[in-house]
């Protein structure tokens, strides 16, 4: 059992999917933006789904229109939809009744007003927010204002953090900020079915309960 909810994002292969499912993550995310380096074809996701049980299947979208998203929901049997940073609020309002994760990208310096406005505007239409950015915990920790702001929004909303957290930092992040969950990404296989999970093993060792 994990100490926090985990979203495994941008999965491209069965090896990752089975690894994360065995560790009982909450969500498995698959990226459907064809221009993205981690794009995966819908038929491949359907095949992977047949081999894993437990996690909710998330379709991660960039700027696709609602008809494309609805088609994917039906064809793949998605449990959750993740909407990209630039998708406008009217798309979230018009999607069918399905849990929505709304991505919001943060820059190196937190624009508190912009973040607060975005979360408030979408809060009636989405279930969870995913805050994403190339941010290090040591940088955030160096600014008490940034940490206090993250604590505040994690208290107000269901927030998944997708930052560059090291295994050595993750327990402090969970204790101090108390997010709804964290997001980690999959990666390429060395060969079909062959991959090293050493770095991820270190992280999961920290977030697993001791009696697990």
Buried (B, 14 or more C-beta within 10 A) or exposed (E): EBBBBBBBBBBBBBBBBBBBBEBBBBBBBBBBBEEEEBBBEBEBBEEBBEEBEEBBBBBBBBBBEBEEBBEBBEEBEBBBBBBBBEBEBEBBEEBEEBBBBBBBEBEEEBEEEEBBEBBEEBBEBBBBBBBBBEBBBEBBBEEEEBBEBBBEBBEEBBBBBBBEBBBEBBEEBBEBBEBBBBBBBBBEBEEEEEBEBEEBEEBBEBBBEEEE
